[in-house]
Every structure is written in C-alpha cells, then in structure tokens.
Amino acid sequence: MKIAVITGAGSGIGKAFAERFSCQDYNFDELWLLDLNREALEMTAASLSVKTRLFALDLSKEESLDCIKEVLTQCDPQICILANCAGFGAIGWFSETDMQKQLDMIDVNCKSLTAVTYLCIPYLIRGAKVLNMSSGAGLMPQPRFAVYAATKSYVLSFSRAIGAVLKRKGITVCAICAGPVKTNFYKTAVKEKDYQKETKDLKMQTPEDIIRIALSNAEKGRDVCYPSGFMRFTAFLTKAVPISALLSYVMKESFKRYGAPDA
C-alpha cells in the first residue's frame, strides 16, 4: 500500500499538500492525514478524490505517537511522501508572550516533527520525499519571533542532517524555508488588534505556490527550498553579512515600529 503522510492537513499548507497528492498523477492508495482538529480534517477529506485515513491527534502527546506507531506496524505501508506541516507561531517580544504558548510551540514545531519523522523512516521507500516546513524565519534570530524562529532553525538543521544520511537510500529530505504565506498563520500568531499592523506590508505567496516549488526542488534532490526570490536573497544575506549586524538592524527597526519590550 503506497501512501503519503501529511501532518497539519486540516488547513493551510498541509491541506494544500493533501489536495495536490489526491490527483491521479500520484496514484496513492491512501492519504494519511493528521491534525489536531477533527472537523477540519473531515472537511479536507471530503474535498479529495482518494481514500483517506484520518488521525485527529495532538502530536505533542505520547499517546498520539503510540497510536501512529501501532497503525504503522499493523499496516506496514510504503510511504512515498512525508509532509511535516503541523506547526504554529507566536509573534511578540519573548518576555511579553505567554510562556506556555511558547513551550507548546517547541513541542509541536520540533518534538512532534522529530517523532513523526522517526516513526515513518522505516517505511520510507527508495525515491521517497520528506518535506519539512521550516521557515525563512529560521535563517537568523528574530527578536519578536524568538522561539518560533529558533524552532524553524532546528527544523532546517535537523532536515539537512538526516537528509545526508537518508540520501544513501535514495530518499530526499527537503526543508522548505518560505516567507509569508496566505494561511491562517498570522491570525493565530498575533493578537487580533495587531493583525493589520503585522501584515499590511507583507507580500504573501499562496500554499499552492509553495508546494509547486517545493516539490520541484525535492525532485531535483535539493535539501533546502527557498520558494521566492526574497527568501533566496535572505539566505544569501545571512551568509554574506555577520548575524550580529543583521540582528542589530532588525532590532532598531522593531523598536521603531513596535517600541521596546518591558523586559
């Protein structure tokens, strides 16, 4: 049984991946869709033309990971695609953002992605693709995005490390370092009153744009995907200019726009 496994499939990029992989070109026997929100998962599944298996799970919980492990053992599938899209962000000064929300972010963005990848590796077939949602934010420290940027830096480093190992088996691991995307990300990352201020100057790509470019990069065996010219420039900049200088500039601009944090 050839399958694709997609986390965060209830919305945004995860949902767009599910829609892309349901087309006949991929010829999957099943799509395994994972998300915390069962209703959202069911809505995604209803729009697809391929058989689905739904897992409404909190991937940061041990019992959820045990459930996935058990089903993998029972079904012994051939995983052709693993798309790790589950994750969320929180924008604001570290000392002024809810501590538990930031700790949960580490669990979902890092721990869950790591665990799902670990569980799926024994079932990845030669030619399989692992697509991990990193972020352009992970290319350098972000003063008002401190924990989120750190989690995505982890995803980038982790993806490249395991990719170097799995390459020997013909498996590609690609970290997707996208910029702003037209999803609900910012609606949950900022307070409602700050939404317009945070997003008014952003040029956003669509999830479909991200997926098209990411799949093309993965097919070429690339370990990192920068889906836009701006992200490619940012990647170059973080290599050409000292991080301390870039961080100093970002801090000054952040203070101008948002004011200094209380602590």
N, C-alpha and C positions, 0 to 999 in steps of 0.2 A: 504494500500500500504506500503510494507516494503522496507525501503531504507537504504543506507549508504551515509553519507555526508562527503566529503573529500575536505579539503582546500589545496591549493598548489598542485593541481592534475595535473598541466601541466608538471611537471618534478620531478626528484629525488624521494624522499621517498613517496610523495603524489601520483605520477604516479604509483609507485610500489604497493601501497595500492590499487589503483583502479584496477590494473591488478589482484591482489590477490582476490579481492572481486567479480570479474566478473566470477569466476569459479562457476560451478554448485553446489559445496558444500555449498555455502552461499545462493543461491536461492533468491537473491534480486529481487524485481520488477523493481527497478531503482537504479542507482548510481547518486547522485547529485555531480557534480564536479565543484569546484570553483578555479579560478586562475585569475590573472591579465592579462595573455597572452592568448587571444582567439585562436590564431593559435596553440599554444602548447596544449590547451585543446582539440581542434578538433583532433589533432594527437593522443592524449591519447584515446579519444573516439573511434577513427577509429580502434584501436587495441583491443577493448573489444568485448565480446560476449553477453553483457547485455545492456538493454536500458539505456540511459544516459540522464541527463538533465544538460546542461552546463550554468554556470554563469561566464561570463568574467567580473569580478568586482574588483575594488580596495577596499578591505575590510577595509581600514582605513578611508573611506569616509562614511558619514552618509547616503547619498542617496543609497549606495550599501547595507547597513544594512537594510534600509527601504524596499528595493526590496526583500531581503531574508525573512524578516518578513511577507511581503504581500503574497509571494508564500507559505510559511509555513501555513499561516492562510487559504488560499484558498484550499490547497491540504490536510491539516490535516494528514500528513503521520505518519507512525510508524517508528521512527528512531532506528535502531538496532546498528549501528556503527556511531560514530562521530570521525573522524580522523583529528585533527588540525595540519596540516603540513606546512601551509604557514609561511614563515619567511625568514630572511636573516641575514648575519653578515657583520661586517667590522673589519678587523684586522689592528692594528696600535696604536701608542700612542694616547690617548684621545685628547690631545691638537693639534695633527698634522693630525687628521682625520676630514673630512668635517662635520661641525655641523649639517647641515640639514639631511645628510645621517644618522647620529646617532639618531636624533629626529624621523625620519621616521622609523627607526628600532624599536624604542619603540612603535610607533603606530601599526606597523604590528605584531611584536612578542608578545606584551602584550595586547594592546587595542583591536585589531581585534580578537584575540583568545578568549578574555574575552567576547566580544559582541556576537560572533557566538555561543559560548557555552551557553550563557544566552538565546539566541533566540531558541536554539534547546532543551533545558532542558524540556519544557512542552510536547515535542513529543517523548522523550526517553521512550521506553517500558521496562518493567521488564526484566532483563537479558542483557540490552544494555551495550555497552562498549564505553567509551570515551577515546581516545588515544591522548595524548597531547605531541608534540615533545618539550621536554626540551632539555638538553644537559649536557654532563659531565662538560662543562664549567660553568654550573650553580651551581656546588658543592662548589666553592670557588671563591673569586675575582681573576680576570685575568688582570694583568697590561696592556697588549697590546690588550685586548679584553674586556675592562671595561664595556662598555654599553651592548654589546651582552651577556656577562656573567651575568650581572645584570638582563637582560630581561629573561634569561632562569632560573635564580634563582626564579624570580617571577612566571614563569610557574610551576616550581616544587612546590612551596609553595601553589599557587592557586589550583593546581590539588589535592594535598593532603587534603586541606581544604574542597573543595566541594565534594571530594570523600567520606569523613567521613559522610557528610550529605546524599548524594545520595545512599550510601550503604544501608540505611534503606529501600530503594525502590528496592533493588536488582540490582542496577546499579553500575558498576565498572568504576572508573576513574584511569587511569594509566599514569604516567609521564614517558616518555622514555628518559633516560639520556645516550645518545650514545656518542661515541667518533668520530673520523674522519670517514666519510662515502664517498664512491665513487659516488659523485654527482657533480654538478657544483658549489657547495658552495664556494670552495676556489677560483674559477675563478672570482667570483664577490666580494669576501671578501678582496682580496688583489690586489695591482697593478700588472699588467702583468709582469713587470720586477722582482717582488719579489716572483712570484709564485713558482718557483723551490726551492728557499731558504726556503719557508714556508712549503713545502710539501714533501721534499726529504726524510725525516726520519720518515714520518707518515705511520703507518700500518692501512690501511683503510678496513672497512667492506663494504659489498655490501648492498644496500637498502633491498634486499630480506632477507639477514641475520637478519637485524634489525627487519623487520616485523615479521618474523617467531618467533623470541624470544619474541618480544613484545606481540604478540597475545597469546603465551603460558603463559606468565606472567599474562596477563589480564584474561585469562580463570581461572587461579588459584586465582584470586581476589587480586593480588598484586597491591599496589598503586604506586610503583616505579619499573621501569625496568632498569637494568644495562646490556646491551646486550653483554658485553665482560668481560673477566677476568680482564683486565686492569681497566675498569670502576668500577668493584666491589672492586678492590684494592684501587682505588682512593677514593671511597665512604668511605671505612674503614679508610683510611689515614686522611681524613678531619674530622673524628670523634675522632681519636686517638691522633692527633698532633694538637697543637694550630694553628689556622689560621694565626696568626702573624708570626710564624716560617715558615710555608709553603710559605707565601707571600714573606717573606724576601729571601728565597731560589730562588723562581721564579724570583724575581726582579734581583738578582745577575746574574742568567743565561741569562735573557733577555738583560741585559746591555752588557754582553759578546758577545752575538750573534748579537744584533741589534744596540748597542750604546744607550746612554741616550737620552731622548727626549729634545727638545729645551726649553720646559717649563713644 
